[in-house]
């Protein structure tokens, strides 16, 4: 999951606001906490699955992206 979040930051850093980079209690940047919460939601709702540390889109996630 860390690799996904690192890549997310690389792709999004030019779009983040200064407030997104502020550290929250525990030393975690605000953007990362938000991304973790969103990813947790995708896992809980069944759009993404995690197995052996790898994240994959589920059929539900693929259907959502394809508009089915």
N, CA, C and O atoms as a CHARMM CRD file, in Angstrom:
* protein
*
  272
    1    1 UNK  N      0.82100  -1.18300   0.00000 PROA 1      0.00000
    2    1 UNK  CA     0.00000   0.00000   0.00000 PROA 1      0.00000
    3    1 UNK  C      0.87200   1.25600   0.00000 PROA 1      0.00000
    4    1 UNK  O      0.48200   2.27900  -0.56300 PROA 1      0.00000
    5    2 UNK  N      2.04000   1.18700   0.62200 PROA 2      0.00000
    6    2 UNK  CA     2.92600   2.34800   0.64700 PROA 2      0.00000
    7    2 UNK  C      3.34100   2.76100  -0.75600 PROA 2      0.00000
    8    2 UNK  O      3.42600   3.95200  -1.05600 PROA 2      0.00000
    9    3 UNK  N      3.60300   1.77100  -1.62200 PROA 3      0.00000
   10    3 UNK  CA     3.99500   2.09300  -2.99300 PROA 3      0.00000
   11    3 UNK  C      2.88100   2.82400  -3.72500 PROA 3      0.00000
   12    3 UNK  O      3.14400   3.75200  -4.49000 PROA 3      0.00000
   13    4 UNK  N      1.64900   2.41700  -3.49800 PROA 4      0.00000
   14    4 UNK  CA     0.50500   3.08000  -4.12800 PROA 4      0.00000
   15    4 UNK  C      0.41800   4.52200  -3.66000 PROA 4      0.00000
   16    4 UNK  O      0.19600   5.42800  -4.46300 PROA 4      0.00000
   17    5 UNK  N      0.59300   4.73500  -2.36800 PROA 5      0.00000
   18    5 UNK  CA     0.50700   6.09100  -1.83200 PROA 5      0.00000
   19    5 UNK  C      1.68000   6.95400  -2.29900 PROA 5      0.00000
   20    5 UNK  O      1.50100   8.14500  -2.55500 PROA 5      0.00000
   21    6 UNK  N      2.86200   6.38100  -2.41200 PROA 6      0.00000
   22    6 UNK  CA     4.00900   7.13200  -2.92600 PROA 6      0.00000
   23    6 UNK  C      3.78300   7.54400  -4.37800 PROA 6      0.00000
   24    6 UNK  O      4.09700   8.67000  -4.76400 PROA 6      0.00000
   25    7 UNK  N      3.24700   6.64500  -5.17100 PROA 7      0.00000
   26    7 UNK  CA     2.95600   6.96200  -6.57100 PROA 7      0.00000
   27    7 UNK  C      1.83300   7.99200  -6.66100 PROA 7      0.00000
   28    7 UNK  O      1.86600   8.87000  -7.52400 PROA 7      0.00000
   29    8 UNK  N      0.85300   7.89300  -5.78800 PROA 8      0.00000
   30    8 UNK  CA    -0.22500   8.87600  -5.73700 PROA 8      0.00000
   31    8 UNK  C      0.35400  10.25400  -5.47500 PROA 8      0.00000
   32    8 UNK  O     -0.02200  11.22500  -6.13100 PROA 8      0.00000
   33    9 UNK  N      1.26900  10.34300  -4.51600 PROA 9      0.00000
   34    9 UNK  CA     1.88300  11.63400  -4.21400 PROA 9      0.00000
   35    9 UNK  C      2.66300  12.15600  -5.41800 PROA 9      0.00000
   36    9 UNK  O      2.56900  13.33700  -5.75100 PROA 9      0.00000
   37   10 UNK  N      3.41900  11.29900  -6.06100 PROA 10     0.00000
   38   10 UNK  CA     4.21100  11.72100  -7.21900 PROA 10     0.00000
   39   10 UNK  C      3.29600  12.30500  -8.29900 PROA 10     0.00000
   40   10 UNK  O      3.61300  13.33100  -8.90300 PROA 10     0.00000
   41   11 UNK  N      2.17500  11.65300  -8.53200 PROA 11     0.00000
   42   11 UNK  CA     1.25000  12.10400  -9.57300 PROA 11     0.00000
   43   11 UNK  C      0.46700  13.35500  -9.18000 PROA 11     0.00000
   44   11 UNK  O      0.10500  14.15700 -10.04100 PROA 11     0.00000
   45   12 UNK  N      0.20500  13.52100  -7.88800 PROA 12     0.00000
   46   12 UNK  CA    -0.68700  14.59200  -7.44100 PROA 12     0.00000
   47   12 UNK  C      0.00500  15.79800  -6.81100 PROA 12     0.00000
   48   12 UNK  O     -0.65200  16.80700  -6.55600 PROA 12     0.00000
   49   13 UNK  N      1.31200  15.72200  -6.55200 PROA 13     0.00000
   50   13 UNK  CA     1.95700  16.77200  -5.75700 PROA 13     0.00000
   51   13 UNK  C      1.81400  18.16700  -6.35700 PROA 13     0.00000
   52   13 UNK  O      1.75400  19.14600  -5.61400 PROA 13     0.00000
   53   14 UNK  N      1.76000  18.28000  -7.66200 PROA 14     0.00000
   54   14 UNK  CA     1.61700  19.60700  -8.27000 PROA 14     0.00000
   55   14 UNK  C      0.20500  20.16600  -8.08300 PROA 14     0.00000
   56   14 UNK  O     -0.02000  21.35700  -8.30000 PROA 14     0.00000
   57   15 UNK  N     -0.74000  19.32500  -7.68600 PROA 15     0.00000
   58   15 UNK  CA    -2.12700  19.75800  -7.49300 PROA 15     0.00000
   59   15 UNK  C     -2.49600  19.96800  -6.02600 PROA 15     0.00000
   60   15 UNK  O     -3.60000  20.41800  -5.71700 PROA 15     0.00000
   61   16 UNK  N     -1.57200  19.64300  -5.12900 PROA 16     0.00000
   62   16 UNK  CA    -1.85200  19.75900  -3.70200 PROA 16     0.00000
   63   16 UNK  C     -1.67200  21.20000  -3.24200 PROA 16     0.00000
   64   16 UNK  O     -0.83700  21.93800  -3.76700 PROA 16     0.00000
   65   17 UNK  N     -2.46500  21.58100  -2.25900 PROA 17     0.00000
   66   17 UNK  CA    -2.35900  22.89200  -1.63000 PROA 17     0.00000
   67   17 UNK  C     -1.41100  22.80000  -0.44600 PROA 17     0.00000
   68   17 UNK  O     -1.15800  21.70600   0.05800 PROA 17     0.00000
   69   18 UNK  N     -0.87600  23.94600   0.01000 PROA 18     0.00000
   70   18 UNK  CA     0.00600  23.90900   1.18800 PROA 18     0.00000
   71   18 UNK  C     -0.63800  23.20700   2.39100 PROA 18     0.00000
   72   18 UNK  O      0.04700  22.51200   3.14200 PROA 18     0.00000
   73   19 UNK  N     -1.92900  23.38300   2.57100 PROA 19     0.00000
   74   19 UNK  CA    -2.61100  22.73600   3.70700 PROA 19     0.00000
   75   19 UNK  C     -2.57000  21.21500   3.57800 PROA 19     0.00000
   76   19 UNK  O     -2.55800  20.51200   4.58800 PROA 19     0.00000
   77   20 UNK  N     -2.55100  20.70300   2.35300 PROA 20     0.00000
   78   20 UNK  CA    -2.49200  19.25800   2.13800 PROA 20     0.00000
   79   20 UNK  C     -1.17200  18.67300   2.62200 PROA 20     0.00000
   80   20 UNK  O     -1.10200  17.49700   2.97600 PROA 20     0.00000
   81   21 UNK  N     -0.13400  19.48900   2.63600 PROA 21     0.00000
   82   21 UNK  CA     1.19900  19.02500   3.03500 PROA 21     0.00000
   83   21 UNK  C      1.45300  19.16400   4.52800 PROA 21     0.00000
   84   21 UNK  O      2.45400  18.66000   5.03800 PROA 21     0.00000
   85   22 UNK  N      0.54300  19.85300   5.24100 PROA 22     0.00000
   86   22 UNK  CA     0.70700  20.02000   6.68600 PROA 22     0.00000
   87   22 UNK  C      0.66000  18.66900   7.38300 PROA 22     0.00000
   88   22 UNK  O     -0.09600  17.77600   7.00100 PROA 22     0.00000
   89   23 UNK  N      1.48600  18.54200   8.41100 PROA 23     0.00000
   90   23 UNK  CA     1.51100  17.30200   9.18100 PROA 23     0.00000
   91   23 UNK  C      0.41300  17.30700  10.23200 PROA 23     0.00000
   92   23 UNK  O      0.20400  18.29500  10.93600 PROA 23     0.00000
   93   24 UNK  N     -0.27200  16.19800  10.31800 PROA 24     0.00000
   94   24 UNK  CA    -1.29600  15.99100  11.33400 PROA 24     0.00000
   95   24 UNK  C     -0.63700  15.37400  12.56400 PROA 24     0.00000
   96   24 UNK  O      0.51900  14.95600  12.49800 PROA 24     0.00000
   97   25 UNK  N     -1.35900  15.31100  13.68800 PROA 25     0.00000
   98   25 UNK  CA    -0.79300  14.62500  14.84800 PROA 25     0.00000
   99   25 UNK  C     -0.33400  13.22000  14.45100 PROA 25     0.00000
  100   25 UNK  O     -1.06100  12.48800  13.77900 PROA 25     0.00000
  101   26 UNK  N      0.84400  12.86200  14.86100 PROA 26     0.00000
  102   26 UNK  CA     1.43100  11.58000  14.47500 PROA 26     0.00000
  103   26 UNK  C      2.41500  11.72900  13.32300 PROA 26     0.00000
  104   26 UNK  O      3.05800  10.75900  12.92300 PROA 26     0.00000
  105   27 UNK  N      2.53400  12.95800  12.78100 PROA 27     0.00000
  106   27 UNK  CA     3.52500  13.22600  11.74900 PROA 27     0.00000
  107   27 UNK  C      3.14100  12.82800  10.33800 PROA 27     0.00000
  108   27 UNK  O      3.99400  12.80700   9.45000 PROA 27     0.00000
  109   28 UNK  N      1.86800  12.50900  10.11300 PROA 28     0.00000
  110   28 UNK  CA     1.41500  12.09100   8.78100 PROA 28     0.00000
  111   28 UNK  C      0.88200  13.31500   8.04500 PROA 28     0.00000
  112   28 UNK  O      0.07900  14.06600   8.59800 PROA 28     0.00000
  113   29 UNK  N      1.32100  13.52700   6.79900 PROA 29     0.00000
  114   29 UNK  CA     0.76800  14.65600   6.03500 PROA 29     0.00000
  115   29 UNK  C     -0.73300  14.47000   5.77500 PROA 29     0.00000
  116   29 UNK  O     -1.22000  13.35200   5.61100 PROA 29     0.00000
  117   30 UNK  N     -1.44000  15.58600   5.74400 PROA 30     0.00000
  118   30 UNK  CA    -2.89800  15.56300   5.55600 PROA 30     0.00000
  119   30 UNK  C     -3.29500  14.80000   4.28800 PROA 30     0.00000
  120   30 UNK  O     -4.24500  14.01800   4.31800 PROA 30     0.00000
  121   31 UNK  N     -2.58200  15.01600   3.17200 PROA 31     0.00000
  122   31 UNK  CA    -2.94900  14.35700   1.91200 PROA 31     0.00000
  123   31 UNK  C     -2.88600  12.84300   2.05800 PROA 31     0.00000
  124   31 UNK  O     -3.73000  12.11800   1.53200 PROA 31     0.00000
  125   32 UNK  N     -1.85300  12.37100   2.79400 PROA 32     0.00000
  126   32 UNK  CA    -1.68100  10.91700   2.93000 PROA 32     0.00000
  127   32 UNK  C     -2.79200  10.31000   3.77700 PROA 32     0.00000
  128   32 UNK  O     -3.30300   9.23800   3.45400 PROA 32     0.00000
  129   33 UNK  N     -3.16600  10.98300   4.85100 PROA 33     0.00000
  130   33 UNK  CA    -4.25400  10.48100   5.69900 PROA 33     0.00000
  131   33 UNK  C     -5.54400  10.39500   4.88600 PROA 33     0.00000
  132   33 UNK  O     -6.28900   9.42100   4.99400 PROA 33     0.00000
  133   34 UNK  N     -5.80400  11.42100   4.06900 PROA 34     0.00000
  134   34 UNK  CA    -7.00500  11.41000   3.22500 PROA 34     0.00000
  135   34 UNK  C     -6.94800  10.26100   2.21100 PROA 34     0.00000
  136   34 UNK  O     -7.94400   9.56800   2.00100 PROA 34     0.00000
  137   35 UNK  N     -5.79700  10.06300   1.59200 PROA 35     0.00000
  138   35 UNK  CA    -5.63800   8.98800   0.60400 PROA 35     0.00000
  139   35 UNK  C     -5.80400   7.62500   1.26600 PROA 35     0.00000
  140   35 UNK  O     -6.42400   6.73100   0.69000 PROA 35     0.00000
  141   36 UNK  N     -5.25800   7.45500   2.46800 PROA 36     0.00000
  142   36 UNK  CA    -5.42500   6.19200   3.19500 PROA 36     0.00000
  143   36 UNK  C     -6.89000   5.93000   3.48700 PROA 36     0.00000
  144   36 UNK  O     -7.36900   4.80700   3.33100 PROA 36     0.00000
  145   37 UNK  N     -7.60900   6.97600   3.91600 PROA 37     0.00000
  146   37 UNK  CA    -9.03700   6.81900   4.21300 PROA 37     0.00000
  147   37 UNK  C     -9.82400   6.45400   2.95400 PROA 37     0.00000
  148   37 UNK  O    -10.71800   5.60800   3.00200 PROA 37     0.00000
  149   38 UNK  N     -9.49400   7.08700   1.83500 PROA 38     0.00000
  150   38 UNK  CA   -10.18700   6.77300   0.58000 PROA 38     0.00000
  151   38 UNK  C     -9.90000   5.34300   0.14100 PROA 38     0.00000
  152   38 UNK  O    -10.80400   4.62900  -0.29400 PROA 38     0.00000
  153   39 UNK  N     -8.65000   4.92800   0.25400 PROA 39     0.00000
  154   39 UNK  CA    -8.28700   3.56100  -0.12800 PROA 39     0.00000
  155   39 UNK  C     -8.96900   2.54400   0.78200 PROA 39     0.00000
  156   39 UNK  O     -9.43200   1.50400   0.31500 PROA 39     0.00000
  157   40 UNK  N     -9.03200   2.83900   2.07200 PROA 40     0.00000
  158   40 UNK  CA    -9.75500   1.95500   2.99800 PROA 40     0.00000
  159   40 UNK  C    -11.21300   1.81700   2.57700 PROA 40     0.00000
  160   40 UNK  O    -11.77700   0.72400   2.63600 PROA 40     0.00000
  161   41 UNK  N    -11.82400   2.92000   2.15400 PROA 41     0.00000
  162   41 UNK  CA   -13.21300   2.88400   1.69600 PROA 41     0.00000
  163   41 UNK  C    -13.37800   2.03300   0.45300 PROA 41     0.00000
  164   41 UNK  O    -14.34400   1.27900   0.33900 PROA 41     0.00000
  165   42 UNK  N    -12.43400   2.14800  -0.48900 PROA 42     0.00000
  166   42 UNK  CA   -12.49100   1.32800  -1.70200 PROA 42     0.00000
  167   42 UNK  C    -12.37300  -0.15300  -1.36500 PROA 42     0.00000
  168   42 UNK  O    -13.04200  -0.99000  -1.97200 PROA 42     0.00000
  169   43 UNK  N    -11.51400  -0.47500  -0.38900 PROA 43     0.00000
  170   43 UNK  CA   -11.37000  -1.86300   0.05100 PROA 43     0.00000
  171   43 UNK  C    -12.65600  -2.35100   0.72400 PROA 43     0.00000
  172   43 UNK  O    -13.14300  -3.44100   0.42500 PROA 43     0.00000
  173   44 UNK  N    -13.19600  -1.54400   1.62700 PROA 44     0.00000
  174   44 UNK  CA   -14.40800  -1.93000   2.36300 PROA 44     0.00000
  175   44 UNK  C    -15.60500  -2.09000   1.43800 PROA 44     0.00000
  176   44 UNK  O    -16.44100  -2.96900   1.64900 PROA 44     0.00000
  177   45 UNK  N    -15.69200  -1.24500   0.41300 PROA 45     0.00000
  178   45 UNK  CA   -16.83100  -1.28800  -0.50400 PROA 45     0.00000
  179   45 UNK  C    -16.66600  -2.32100  -1.60900 PROA 45     0.00000
  180   45 UNK  O    -17.58600  -2.54100  -2.39700 PROA 45     0.00000
  181   46 UNK  N    -15.49500  -2.95800  -1.67100 PROA 46     0.00000
  182   46 UNK  CA   -15.28900  -4.03700  -2.62400 PROA 46     0.00000
  183   46 UNK  C    -14.81300  -3.63400  -4.00500 PROA 46     0.00000
  184   46 UNK  O    -14.83400  -4.45200  -4.92500 PROA 46     0.00000
  185   47 UNK  N    -14.38200  -2.38500  -4.17200 PROA 47     0.00000
  186   47 UNK  CA   -13.86800  -1.94100  -5.46900 PROA 47     0.00000
  187   47 UNK  C    -12.42200  -2.36600  -5.68800 PROA 47     0.00000
  188   47 UNK  O    -11.97000  -2.51700  -6.82300 PROA 47     0.00000
  189   48 UNK  N    -11.71100  -2.55300  -4.59700 PROA 48     0.00000
  190   48 UNK  CA   -10.29800  -2.93800  -4.61900 PROA 48     0.00000
  191   48 UNK  C    -10.12600  -4.09600  -3.63700 PROA 48     0.00000
  192   48 UNK  O    -10.79300  -4.14900  -2.60400 PROA 48     0.00000
  193   49 UNK  N     -9.23000  -5.01900  -3.96800 PROA 49     0.00000
  194   49 UNK  CA    -8.91600  -6.13700  -3.06900 PROA 49     0.00000
  195   49 UNK  C     -7.41700  -6.11700  -2.79800 PROA 49     0.00000
  196   49 UNK  O     -6.62300  -5.69600  -3.63900 PROA 49     0.00000
  197   50 UNK  N     -7.05000  -6.57800  -1.61400 PROA 50     0.00000
  198   50 UNK  CA    -5.62900  -6.67000  -1.24700 PROA 50     0.00000
  199   50 UNK  C     -5.30500  -8.12900  -0.96300 PROA 50     0.00000
  200   50 UNK  O     -6.00500  -8.80500  -0.21000 PROA 50     0.00000
  201   51 UNK  N     -4.23300  -8.59400  -1.57900 PROA 51     0.00000
  202   51 UNK  CA    -3.78500  -9.96300  -1.35300 PROA 51     0.00000
  203   51 UNK  C     -2.26400  -9.97100  -1.39200 PROA 51     0.00000
  204   51 UNK  O     -1.65200  -9.53900  -2.36900 PROA 51     0.00000
  205   52 UNK  N     -1.66300 -10.46800  -0.31700 PROA 52     0.00000
  206   52 UNK  CA    -0.19900 -10.53200  -0.21100 PROA 52     0.00000
  207   52 UNK  C      0.46000  -9.17900  -0.44600 PROA 52     0.00000
  208   52 UNK  O      1.53600  -9.09000  -1.03600 PROA 52     0.00000
  209   53 UNK  N     -0.20600  -8.12400   0.02900 PROA 53     0.00000
  210   53 UNK  CA     0.35200  -6.78700  -0.09300 PROA 53     0.00000
  211   53 UNK  C      0.14000  -6.12100  -1.44400 PROA 53     0.00000
  212   53 UNK  O      0.63100  -5.01700  -1.67900 PROA 53     0.00000
  213   54 UNK  N     -0.58900  -6.79000  -2.33100 PROA 54     0.00000
  214   54 UNK  CA    -0.86000  -6.22900  -3.66700 PROA 54     0.00000
  215   54 UNK  C     -2.31100  -5.78700  -3.73900 PROA 54     0.00000
  216   54 UNK  O     -3.20900  -6.46000  -3.23500 PROA 54     0.00000
  217   55 UNK  N     -2.52200  -4.64700  -4.37400 PROA 55     0.00000
  218   55 UNK  CA    -3.86600  -4.13600  -4.57100 PROA 55     0.00000
  219   55 UNK  C     -4.29700  -4.39500  -6.00800 PROA 55     0.00000
  220   55 UNK  O     -3.52800  -4.18200  -6.94500 PROA 55     0.00000
  221   56 UNK  N     -5.52300  -4.85300  -6.17100 PROA 56     0.00000
  222   56 UNK  CA    -6.06800  -5.07400  -7.51000 PROA 56     0.00000
  223   56 UNK  C     -7.50500  -4.58900  -7.55700 PROA 56     0.00000
  224   56 UNK  O     -8.22100  -4.60800  -6.55600 PROA 56     0.00000
  225   57 UNK  N     -7.91000  -4.15400  -8.74100 PROA 57     0.00000
  226   57 UNK  CA    -9.30800  -3.80500  -8.93500 PROA 57     0.00000
  227   57 UNK  C    -10.12900  -5.09100  -8.97500 PROA 57     0.00000
  228   57 UNK  O     -9.72400  -6.08500  -9.57800 PROA 57     0.00000
  229   58 UNK  N    -11.26600  -5.05200  -8.33600 PROA 58     0.00000
  230   58 UNK  CA   -12.18000  -6.18500  -8.38800 PROA 58     0.00000
  231   58 UNK  C    -13.08900  -6.02200  -9.60600 PROA 58     0.00000
  232   58 UNK  O    -13.03100  -5.00800 -10.30200 PROA 58     0.00000
  233   59 UNK  N    -13.91600  -7.01500  -9.85400 PROA 59     0.00000
  234   59 UNK  CA   -14.88600  -6.91200 -10.94500 PROA 59     0.00000
  235   59 UNK  C    -15.78200  -5.69600 -10.72300 PROA 59     0.00000
  236   59 UNK  O    -16.10600  -4.98000 -11.67100 PROA 59     0.00000
  237   60 UNK  N    -16.18100  -5.46200  -9.47100 PROA 60     0.00000
  238   60 UNK  CA   -17.01100  -4.30600  -9.14200 PROA 60     0.00000
  239   60 UNK  C    -16.27700  -3.00900  -9.51100 PROA 60     0.00000
  240   60 UNK  O    -16.87200  -2.10000 -10.08900 PROA 60     0.00000
  241   61 UNK  N    -14.99400  -2.93200  -9.17700 PROA 61     0.00000
  242   61 UNK  CA   -14.21200  -1.75200  -9.50900 PROA 61     0.00000
  243   61 UNK  C    -14.06500  -1.55800 -11.01200 PROA 61     0.00000
  244   61 UNK  O    -14.18100  -0.43900 -11.51000 PROA 61     0.00000
  245   62 UNK  N    -13.81200  -2.63500 -11.72900 PROA 62     0.00000
  246   62 UNK  CA   -13.70600  -2.56500 -13.18400 PROA 62     0.00000
  247   62 UNK  C    -15.03000  -2.15000 -13.82100 PROA 62     0.00000
  248   62 UNK  O    -15.05400  -1.34100 -14.74900 PROA 62     0.00000
  249   63 UNK  N    -16.13000  -2.71000 -13.31700 PROA 63     0.00000
  250   63 UNK  CA   -17.45600  -2.33700 -13.83800 PROA 63     0.00000
  251   63 UNK  C    -17.72800  -0.85700 -13.60000 PROA 63     0.00000
  252   63 UNK  O    -18.26300  -0.17000 -14.47100 PROA 63     0.00000
  253   64 UNK  N    -17.36400  -0.37400 -12.43200 PROA 64     0.00000
  254   64 UNK  CA   -17.57000   1.05400 -12.13300 PROA 64     0.00000
  255   64 UNK  C    -16.79600   1.92200 -13.12600 PROA 64     0.00000
  256   64 UNK  O    -17.33500   2.88500 -13.67100 PROA 64     0.00000
  257   65 UNK  N    -15.53700   1.57500 -13.35300 PROA 65     0.00000
  258   65 UNK  CA   -14.71100   2.37200 -14.26300 PROA 65     0.00000
  259   65 UNK  C    -15.19900   2.31000 -15.70400 PROA 65     0.00000
  260   65 UNK  O    -15.06300   3.28000 -16.45000 PROA 65     0.00000
  261   66 UNK  N    -15.76700   1.17100 -16.09700 PROA 66     0.00000
  262   66 UNK  CA   -16.24000   1.04500 -17.47100 PROA 66     0.00000
  263   66 UNK  C    -17.64700   1.60900 -17.65500 PROA 66     0.00000
  264   66 UNK  O    -18.15500   1.67400 -18.77400 PROA 66     0.00000
  265   67 UNK  N    -18.27000   2.01500 -16.55400 PROA 67     0.00000
  266   67 UNK  CA   -19.59800   2.57900 -16.63000 PROA 67     0.00000
  267   67 UNK  C    -20.70900   1.54800 -16.69100 PROA 67     0.00000
  268   67 UNK  O    -21.85500   1.88800 -16.98300 PROA 67     0.00000
  269   68 UNK  N    -20.38400   0.29700 -16.42000 PROA 68     0.00000
  270   68 UNK  CA   -21.39400  -0.77300 -16.46400 PROA 68     0.00000
  271   68 UNK  C    -22.20200  -0.80700 -15.19600 PROA 68     0.00000
  272   68 UNK  O    -23.09500  -1.64200 -15.05600 PROA 68     0.00000
